[in-house]
Amino acid sequence: MAQAQKQVRIIEPLERFVNRINLVGCYARVSSDSEDQLNSYNNQVDFYESNVNSLENSKLVKIYTDEGITGTRMDKRDGFLQMIEDCRKGLINRIITKSISRFARNITETLSVVRELKSIGVSVYFMTEKIDTAKMGSEMMLAVYAACAEIESKAISNAQKWAFRTRSKEGRYNQPKLPYGY
C-alpha cells in the first residue's frame, strides 16, 4: 500500500506586521499630580525619548501624555484620544506604553480599543507585562491584566472614600489640599 503524501499548508504572517517601519506613538499617564507621580510621568517620557528610536525598524512619531487623569474613562484623556485618532489617520502603526494600567483601567475600553487598533494594523506593546498585540494569543493575557488593573483602581477608590468618611466622622480636616494655599 502506498502512503498518501501529507500536504503541508504554510500560512504566511500578516503583511502589515512583517518587515515594516514601526511609526511609534508612546503613551504616558499618571493619575495624580503628587510628586512621586510626576516623577513617574517624567521617567516614562524620558525613557521613550531616549530609547524608542534605538529599537529595530522603529521611529518615534510622538509621545502622548495625560497628567493627573484617571485611566478609568477614555473620554477624559485628551492625549489618549489624540493618539487613537492619529492611529486611525495612519500616522502611527505601533503604540508603546509602560503598562496596561497606564493605558487604561477599564477592561471593556481596553479590549475595545486594542481590537479596533489591531483591525487597522496598529499593534500595542505593554512593557511591564511584555504583551504585544501583534502576536497571537496576547488577548487572553491582556484581558486578565486589564481586569486586574480595573479591580485595583476600584480598590484604591474605595480605600480613599473610606478614609474621607472616617476623617469626616472624626471631625478632622477632610480635603487633600488646602483651599487657596491656606
Order of alpha helices (4+ residues) and beta strands (2+ residues): beta-alpha-beta-alpha-beta-alpha-alpha-beta-beta-alpha
